[in-house]
Amino acid sequence: MTNSFLAFAYLLSSILFIFSIRGLASPETARRGNLLGMLGMAIAILATLFSPLVSEYVWVAGAILLGGILGTIPALKVKMTSLPQMVAAFNGLGGLSSVFIAIAEILAGSQTYLETSLGLLIGALAFSGSVIAFAKLQGLISARAMVFPLQQTLNLLLGLAVVGLCAWFVISGDRNIFYALAVLSILLGFLLILPIGGADMPVVISVLNSYSGLAAVGIGFSLNNVLLITVGSLVGASGAILSYIMTKAMNRSLANVMLGGFGAKTVAASNLAGEDKQAHAGSPADAAFIMENANKVIIVPGYGMAVAQAQHVLKEMADDLHNKFGVEVKYAVHPVAGRMPGHMNVLLAEANVPYEEVFELEDINREFATADVAYVIGANDVTNPMAKTNPDSPIYGMPILDVEKAKTVFFVKRSLATGYSGVENPLFYADNTIMLYGDAKKVTEEIVNVLENK
């Protein structure tokens, strides 16, 4: 009876997780997808309590309580700008749990050496890689690519050593080899992510998410747990697919990203703009006047909008332009804008921006040529024309939003500083560009004040 109950409960949980991921594919159904995922996990946890393998209920209850507290408090306090590092942290904890379970299995005398060692290997990579990703996103270490001589050679040797130790352990079953595998895998995870620049973090987060899922698959086979295998496969596959979509949006390969990404080199501003060119500065009043007389305005949000928490006032500005002046307003979102997949979509949804007004790059790009104004708020790399014109640029080949084709381009930025990739943007110095210096929220608030006083 118990086995049948567990099988049914795990099947139901798996179905709920599948529908949860399906729901997360669209902003309109994302809330429902989250609820289905929570329900699936609750069923899985409750069903597991009835497993004959569970006997120490005090320890289980303590673990659930501790995990609930550690998950709830950060989730309630986290700012929208900090979501990427929170996702990285949770990816790391998922990988670390696989490491601990693998070690526990070996200590308990498990003979599933291949499955356990693979779960340990991938889980350790997910954990240590996520630690570096979290530190870069949180600003604890430099977000730039951190490189040193013979780094790739060292990573290759460590990779070969890890594979060799894994094979050795499967053959011998020596616990000392298993522990050495754990140490080298964690070290390899650190070294793999260090040389990746901050602009590639959205892809890295997706890859690490896939790693944590694959680690769960390995542990699932070790424990003969169907639910872990199913859920791990879902997470691993969805993370891999998302990584592919992200790298395609950047016109790069996954190997190119994981073997060292943006930030390894920069191009000086003086080489881009020329010493005789200067950026044109404007005021919020100038921007309000030009936009209220426009027919079409396209808003391009970036990480600067997230930092300033400007999405709500941005929605006010768009509403004023449309309702008071009859301006057509659309939002253009680049697939890698922000620091995690869908970052901008989440922020705009939080501000109740209608889904039908938000467009992805391939759907909106041709409309910039017919737009009177492109209002770029806190974005840089995803609008940089060097991606199309300079083969020496680290971002060369990445599809960008063609904001330079609009009649007037407003850039809301604190300064002319580079984006997260460390690459200068020559569009700042273009004849049709007007810089609006300052905090994204305050600048947009001033524009709203001008519009509402008309």
N, C-alpha and C positions, 0 to 999 in steps of 0.2 A: 504493500500500500504506500509506504513511504517513498520508494523509488518511483512509483507511478506518479505520486503527487509532485515530487521534485521535477520529474521530466516534464509534466504538464506546466508547472510554474515557470520553469526555465524556458519552455517554448513560448509561453505567453510573454515573458520578459523580452525575449529575442524579437518577437513580432512588434512589441511596443518600441523597442530601440530602432527597429527598421523604419517604422512610421515617424519616430522622432527625428531621425536624420532626414527623412523625406520632408518633414515640416520645416526643418531649418534651412532648406534650400531657397525659401522665399521669405522676405520680410513680413508678408501678410500672414504667413502661417507659422512664423518662428516661435511665437509665444506658445502656441498649441504644441509645437514640436518639443519645446522645453518641458512642458507639463507631462507629455507622454514619456519622455526620457526619465523624468523624476519618478513617475508611477512605475515604470519598468524596473528601475533600480530598487525601489521600495519592495516590490514583489520579490525580486531576486534575493534581497537581504533577508526578508521574512521567511522565504522558503528555505534558505540555507540553514536557518536556525533549527529546522526540523531534520536536517541531515544527521544520520547516525555518526558521522565523523565529528560532530560538534558535541562536546561534553562540558567544557569549561565555560558556562554561560556568564559567569562573573567577568572573566577576561573579555569575552565577546561584547558584553554590555559596556564595559569600560572603553573598549576600542571604538565602538560605535559612538559613544558619548564624546570621546576625545576628538574623533574625526569630525563629528557634527559641529563641535565648537570651533575647531580650526578651520572648517570650511565656511561656516556661517558668518563669523565675525569679519574676516576679510571681504566676503562677498557683500556685506552690508556697508562696509566702509570704503570699498574701492571706488576711485574716481573713474570716469569713462576713459580718461587719458591713460590710466594705469591698467586697463584690461589686458593689453598684450603681455605685460610682465606677469600678470596673474595667471594667464593661460600657460605661459612658460613654466611658472612655478608648479601648477597642477600637472602639467606634462611630466615634470621632473619627479614629482611625488608618485605618479603612476609607474614610472620606470624604477624608482627606488623600491616600491612595494614588490615588483617582480624580482628584484635582486634579493630582498629578504626572504621571499617565498622560496626562491631557488636554493638559497643557503639552508633554509629550514628543511627542505626536501632531502638534500644531501645528508644533512645531519641525522635525519630520520631513517636513513638507509635506502632511499629510493634508488632504483636501478635504471631509471629513465634518463640516462646520462646525456643523450643527444638533445632531447627536448629541454631538459633543465639547463644545460650549458648555453643553448641558444636563447632561452628566456633571460638568463643572467647576462649574456653578452649584449643583447639588444636593450635590455632594461638599464644596464650600466651606461651605455651610450646615451640613452634618452635622459637619464638623470644628470650626468655631468654636462652634457651639451645644454640642457635646459638651465643649469646653474649659470653657465656663461651667458646664455641668451638673456636670462633674467638680469644679470649684473650689467650687461650692456644697455638694456632697455631702461633699467632703473637709474642709470648714470653712476653706478658704483665703480665701473671701469670704463675706459674710453670706448665709444661706439665705433671708432674707426677700426679698419682691419689691422690686426696686430700680427705682424710678420717678423720673421727672423731668418737668418741664413740656414739653408738646408731643411727648412721646416717641412716641406712636402716629402722630402726623403725620409725624415724622421717619422712622419705619419705613415708612410708606406711600410717602413720597417715594423712599426708598432702594429699595423694592420695585419701584416704577415705573421707576426709573433702571436697575435690574438687568435688567428685562424689555426695556427700550429698548436697552440695550447688547447684550443677547443677539441681538435682531433685527438691530441694526446690524452686528454681527460676521458673522452668517449671510449678510447681503447683500454686505458689503464684503470680508470675510476679512482685515481689518486686524489684525495681531498686537497693536498697541498697545491696540485696543479690547478684545481678548481679555484682556490683562493687567489693564486697568481693571475688567473684569467680575469677574476673580478677586478683586481687592482689595475691591470693593464687596460682593461676595457674602460674603466672610469677615466684613466689618464688619456686614452685615445679620444674620448668624448670631449674632454677639455680642449685638446689640441686641434680637433676638427673644427670647432666653432670659433676659436680665437681669431683666425685669419679672415673671418667673414665680417664684412662691414655692416653698419647699421641699416643701410637701405635694403639689404637682403633679409632682414629679420622676418618679414611676413612669410617668406618661403621657408626659412629655417624653422619657424614655429610649426608650420604645416608638416615638415619632415619629421620633427621631433614628436609631433602628435601621432604620426604614422608609426614611428619607432615604439612608442608606448603601447600602441595597439598590438603590434607584432610581438612584443615581449609578452603581452597577456596571452597571445596564442600559444607561445612556447610553454608558458606555465600551465595553460589549460590542458595541453597534451600531457604534461608531466603529472598533473593532478587527475587526469581523466575527467575534466569538468567541461561539459558540453557548452555551458553558458559562457565561460571564459573564452573558449575557442570561437564561439559565434560573435560575441561582442568585440573581442580583440580583432577578429577579421573585419568587422564593420568599421572599427576605428582605423585600423591599418589601411584598409582599402580607401576609405573616404579621405584620409590624410594624404595618401599617395596621389589620388585623383586631384585633390585641391592643389598639391604641390605642382603637378603637371600643368594645371590651369594657370597658376601664378607664374611659372617659368615661361609658359607660352606667351602670357601677357607682357613679359619683359623681353621676349625674343631671345631667350637664353636657355641653355640646357641645365638640368639639375646638377650634373657633374661640374659645370662651370661655376655654379653658385657655391656648392659644397667644397670646392677646392680653392676657394678664395674669391670674394666678391667685390662689390663696390667699395671704394674708400682706399684702395691700395695706391691710387695715384690721383692727383688733382691737377686742374689746369688753372693757372693764375688768372685773376680777373683782368689784369692789365693786358693779357694776351687776347682776351675775348673782346673787350670793348674798345681797346685802343685808348691811349692816354688823352686823346682829344675829345672823348665822348663822356657824357655824364648822364646819370639817371634823372628823369624829370619827376619832380615831387609835386603832389597836389594836395588838396584839402578834402575833408568829407563833404563840404558844401559843393565843391567842384564835382565830386562823384555823384552826389544827389541830383544836381542839375542835369548832368549828362544822362543819367539813368532814367530820370522821369520823362525825358524827351526821346527815349529810345523805343523801338518797336519790340526788340527781343534782347533779353539779358540772360546770359548763361553763367551760373555760379559754379565755381570749381573749388570745392572744399579740400583742405589738406590738414596735416597734423597740427599746424598752427591754430586752426579753428578748434581742434580738440583741446589743446593746451589752454586756450583762452575760454573754453566753454561758451563759444559764440554761436552755437547752433540755434538757440532759441531766438536771439535777437536777429539772426540771419533770416529765420522764418518770418519775423515781423517785417523786415525790410522787403522780402519777396512779396508778402501779402499787401503791403502798402503800394508797391510798384504796380501790382496787378489790379488791386481793387480801386485805387485812387486815380491811377494814370493809364490803365488799360495795357500795361506792358506785359508781354509774354515772358514768363520766367521759367527756366529749366535748370536742373542741377546735373552736372557732369561729374561722374565718379570714376576715377581710374582704378583698375583692379588691385594695384599695390599702393594706393594712397593710404597714409597712416602707417601704423606699425604692426598691423595684423590683418588677415583677410577679412573684408567686410567692415573694417573699422568705421569708415565714413558712413556707410549705410546704417549702422547701429546708431550713430550720433544723430543723423537726420531723422531716423524713425523715432528717436527719443523726443525730438522737437515737433513730432506730428507732421512732418513734411509728407504730403501725399505721395504714395509710391509711384503713381503715374507721372510725377514730375521729375523723378530721378532716373537718369539714363547712364548706362555703361558706355565705355569708350567707343566701342564699335558702332553703337547706335546714335551717338551724339556728335562724333568728330566732324562729320561733313557739315554740320549746322553752324560751326564757328564762322565759316565764310559768310553766312547770312546774318550773323549776330551784330548788333550795334555795340554791345559791351560784353566783355568777359570779365567777371569779378572773381579774381583768384584770391582766396582767403587762406593764407597759411600754407599754400602748396608751392613746391619748387621743382623737385626732380621730375615729377610727372608732367611738367609743362616745358621742360628744358629742350629747346630745338637742337642742342648739340647732339642729342641722341640720333638725330637724322643727318647732321652735317659734318660731324667731326669724328673720323675713324679712330682717333687717338683717345677719345673720351671714354672713361670707364662705363658710361651708360649708353655707348653707341649701339644702335640696333633696337633699343627698347621702344616700343610704340608709346607715343605720348599724346596728350590732348593738344590739339592744334589751336591753342588760344591765340597765338600770334596772328591768326587770320581774321580775328574780330576787328571792327573798326577802331575800338578803343579797348585797351587792356588795363584794368586796375589790379595792382598787386598790393595786398594788405600784408605788410611784414614789418617787423621791428627795425630791420636794417637790410643791407645788401648782402648779408652773410649767406654762405652756401647752404644747401639743403643737407639732409641727413647723409647723403652719399659723399659730401665734400666736393661736389662739382659746381662751379660757378654757372650762373644762368645769364647768357647774353641778352635774353629778352628784357631784362631790367633796363637796358640802355636803348631799346628800340624806340623809334620815333612815335609809335602809337601806344606806348606804355606810359602810364602814370603811376608812380609809387605813392602809396598811402602809408606812411610810416606810423607805427604804433601798435598797441595791443589790438588784436583782431576784434575782440568784443567791444572795446571802447570806440574804435574807429567806426564800426558798424552801428553802434548806438548813436553816434553823432549823425551819421547819415539818416537813421530813422527819425531822429529829432527834427532834422531839416525837412524831411518828406512829410512828417505829420503836421508841421507848422505851415504848410503850403495852403 
